[in-house]
Amino acid sequence: MKDQHVARLEAQLERLVENTFAHLFGKRVKAQDIALQLARALEDFAVSDSLGDGRRIAPDQYTISMTSAMRHQLLQHQPDLPQILGNYLVELATNAGYRLNLHPQVDIIANDSLVIGAVSVIATHRNRKNSTTAIMQRVELDEGQDVPHNPQLLIQGKPAIALSTDIVNIGRSRDNHIVIDDRAVSRYHLQLRLRFGRYTLFDTQSQGGTMVNNVRVKEHNLQTGDVIQIGNTQLVYMEDRLNSDGQTQTIDDVMPD
């Protein structure tokens, strides 16, 4: 990537948000630090496109990690920063000769294992196979594999939603299998995958995180009665289970009146 493109856009980003950085962090963190890492991630994770016009395809999903205190202060003072950075990436990709399939989405997440002031950036492609945030293809259950008995999600008093696919995407975007109308929920917040006869929950790098039974998780093997909290929305995972005598105990049997 040509240095002049990065330098010019770093300066543009600095003008947009430098007052916020300087006010909050002094010289510890600069706008250019994030700009440079985004530029490097764009270049490092770009892929070839043999079917297109010859231009490499830039990633369109960027996850910026920083300490929770830094994230809180930054978004409190500049809540539009993810959108600002997304627009910055469009211009950067265009000027550097890359192609974008989707407008870049930027998520800023907390990671308190980082040193104070440190920032890390990971980039992916939402429309590519194995992308953490865009495995949107519906997959029917294999009749030969073990499956839970009548798995369902209960969402805050609404009718139960039966789970009938190997993969269930949950989030605010309308192309999820289960759509959550909650602004505090990420567009692609979590995913349930059927593995070895059980549903496993994966947080797909959501901005607000996922709690199960009041514990923050990235991955969790679901059991009946587990309470999932995303944003301001609560979901309860339920399934029928076998009694000690081998008879099926249904959801209606275990739910209180």
C-alpha positions in Angstrom: 0.0 0.0 0.0 1.4 3.4 -0.9 2.6 5.4 2.0 1.1 8.6 0.8 -2.4 7.1 0.9 -2.0 6.0 4.4 -0.4 9.2 5.6 -3.1 11.4 4.0 -5.9 9.4 5.5 -4.2 9.2 8.8 -4.1 13.0 8.8 -7.8 13.1 7.9 -8.7 10.7 10.7 -6.6 12.7 13.1 -8.5 15.8 12.3 -11.8 14.0 12.9 -11.0 12.4 16.3 -7.7 13.8 17.5 -9.4 16.1 20.0 -11.0 13.1 21.6 -7.8 11.1 21.8 -5.8 14.0 23.1 -8.4 14.9 25.7 -8.7 11.3 27.0 -5.3 9.8 26.6 -2.7 12.6 26.1 0.3 11.1 24.3 -0.4 7.5 25.3 -2.7 6.7 22.4 -2.9 8.6 19.1 -5.4 8.4 16.3 -2.6 7.4 14.0 -2.0 4.2 16.0 -5.4 2.9 15.1 -5.3 4.2 11.5 -2.0 2.5 10.9 -3.2 -0.8 12.3 -6.4 -0.7 10.2 -4.3 0.0 7.1 -2.0 -2.9 7.8 -5.0 -5.2 8.5 -6.6 -4.1 5.2 -3.5 -5.0 3.3 -2.6 -8.2 5.2 -6.1 -9.7 4.9 -6.9 -8.7 1.3 -7.6 -11.7 -0.9 -7.2 -12.4 -4.7 -10.3 -12.5 -6.8 -9.9 -14.7 -10.0 -13.5 -14.0 -11.1 -13.5 -10.3 -10.8 -11.6 -7.4 -12.4 -8.2 -8.3 -11.1 -8.2 -6.1 -8.0 -7.6 -7.7 -4.6 -10.6 -7.7 -2.3 -10.2 -5.8 0.9 -11.7 -7.2 4.2 -15.0 -5.7 5.3 -15.1 -6.7 9.0 -12.6 -5.1 11.4 -12.5 -5.8 15.1 -10.5 -3.4 17.2 -9.5 -4.6 20.7 -8.5 -2.3 23.6 -8.9 -2.2 27.4 -12.5 -1.9 28.6 -11.7 1.5 30.3 -10.3 2.9 27.1 -13.2 1.6 25.0 -15.7 3.1 27.4 -14.1 6.5 27.4 -13.6 6.6 23.6 -17.1 5.6 22.7 -18.6 7.8 25.3 -16.9 10.8 23.8 -17.1 9.7 20.2 -20.0 7.2 19.7 -19.8 7.5 15.9 -16.2 6.3 15.8 -17.0 2.9 14.3 -18.8 4.6 11.4 -16.0 7.2 11.0 -13.5 4.4 10.8 -15.7 2.5 8.3 -15.8 5.5 6.0 -12.0 5.9 6.4 -11.5 2.3 5.3 -13.6 2.8 2.2 -11.5 5.7 1.1 -8.3 3.9 2.0 -9.2 0.8 0.0 -10.3 2.9 -3.0 -7.2 5.0 -3.2 -5.0 2.0 -2.7 -6.6 0.1 -5.6 -8.6 -2.5 -3.6 -12.2 -3.6 -4.1 -14.8 -3.9 -1.4 -17.7 -6.3 -1.6 -19.5 -4.7 1.4 -19.2 -1.4 3.3 -16.7 -2.1 6.1 -18.1 -2.8 9.6 -15.9 -1.8 12.5 -16.5 -3.2 16.0 -14.6 -1.9 19.0 -14.4 -4.6 21.8 -13.0 -4.7 25.3 -9.9 -6.9 26.0 -8.4 -6.3 29.4 -5.6 -8.8 28.7 -4.0 -6.0 26.6 -1.5 -3.5 28.1 -3.1 -0.1 28.8 -2.9 2.0 25.7 -2.3 -1.0 23.4 -4.7 -1.6 20.4 -5.0 -4.7 18.2 -6.9 -5.1 14.9 -8.2 -8.2 13.2 -9.8 -8.2 9.8 -12.1 -10.7 8.1 -14.5 -11.1 5.1 -18.1 -11.3 6.0 -19.2 -13.0 2.8 -16.4 -15.6 2.7 -16.7 -19.2 4.0 -15.5 -19.5 7.6 -15.9 -15.8 8.4 -16.9 -15.6 12.0 -19.6 -13.1 11.4 -21.2 -14.2 8.1 -21.8 -17.9 8.0 -25.4 -17.2 6.9 -26.2 -20.2 4.8 -29.0 -22.3 6.1 -28.0 -26.0 6.7 -30.5 -28.7 7.3 -29.9 -31.2 10.0 -28.3 -34.5 9.0 -30.8 -37.2 9.7 -28.0 -39.5 10.8 -26.5 -37.5 13.6 -27.7 -37.2 17.2 -29.8 -34.1 17.9 -31.2 -32.6 21.1 -34.9 -33.4 21.9 -37.1 -30.4 20.8 -34.5 -27.6 21.3 -36.0 -24.2 21.6 -35.2 -20.6 22.5 -37.6 -18.6 24.6 -37.2 -14.8 24.1 -38.7 -12.6 26.8 -42.3 -13.8 26.7 -42.5 -14.4 23.0 -43.6 -17.8 21.5 -40.8 -20.4 21.6 -38.6 -20.6 18.6 -37.7 -24.2 17.5 -34.1 -24.8 16.5 -34.0 -27.0 13.4 -30.7 -26.3 11.7 -27.1 -27.1 12.3 -26.3 -23.4 12.3 -28.4 -20.7 13.9 -27.3 -17.0 13.5 -28.7 -14.5 15.9 -28.4 -10.7 15.8 -29.9 -7.4 14.9 -29.4 -7.8 11.1 -32.5 -9.0 9.1 -30.6 -11.7 7.4 -30.0 -13.7 10.7 -32.1 -16.8 11.3 -33.3 -15.2 14.6 -33.6 -11.4 14.5 -33.3 -9.5 17.8 -34.8 -6.0 17.7 -32.5 -4.4 20.2 -30.0 -1.6 19.4 -27.6 -2.9 22.0 -27.3 -6.2 20.1 -24.7 -6.4 17.3 -25.8 -7.1 13.7 -24.3 -10.6 13.9 -24.0 -11.2 17.6 -23.8 -14.9 18.2 -24.1 -18.3 16.5 -25.4 -21.7 17.7 -23.8 -24.7 16.1 -24.9 -28.3 16.5 -21.9 -30.4 17.4 -21.9 -34.0 18.8 -25.6 -33.9 19.6 -25.5 -30.5 21.5 -25.8 -26.9 20.5 -22.7 -24.8 21.3 -22.9 -21.0 21.5 -20.2 -18.9 19.9 -20.0 -15.1 20.4 -19.1 -13.8 17.0 -16.9 -10.9 18.1 -20.0 -8.9 19.2 -19.5 -5.4 20.5 -21.4 -5.9 23.7 -20.5 -9.4 24.5 -22.6 -12.5 25.5 -23.5 -13.6 29.0 -24.7 -17.1 29.9 -26.0 -17.5 33.5 -24.4 -14.2 34.4 -20.9 -15.2 33.1 -19.3 -13.6 30.0 -18.5 -16.3 27.4 -17.0 -16.6 24.0 -18.0 -20.3 23.7 -20.5 -22.4 25.7 -22.1 -25.8 25.4 -25.8 -25.1 26.0 -27.8 -27.0 28.6 -31.6 -26.8 29.1 -32.4 -23.8 31.3 -29.3 -21.7 30.3 -30.1 -18.0 30.4 -28.4 -16.0 27.6 -28.1 -12.2 27.8 -27.2 -10.1 24.8 -27.7 -6.4 24.9 -31.0 -5.7 26.7 -32.5 -9.0 25.6 -32.7 -12.3 27.5 -33.0 -15.7 25.8 -33.5 -19.1 27.5 -32.4 -22.3 25.9 -34.7 -25.3 26.6 -34.9 -28.8 25.4 -36.7 -32.0 26.3 -34.6 -34.4 28.4 -34.7 -37.9 29.6 -35.7 -38.8 33.2 -33.8 -41.4 35.1 -36.3 -44.1 34.0 -35.6 -43.2 30.3 -38.9 -41.3 29.7 -38.8 -38.0 28.0 -39.4 -34.9 30.2 -40.8 -32.1 28.0 -40.2 -28.4 28.3 -43.8 -28.0 29.6 -42.9 -30.4 32.4 -40.0 -28.4 33.6 -41.3 -24.9 33.1 -43.0 -23.4 36.1 -46.8 -22.6 35.9 
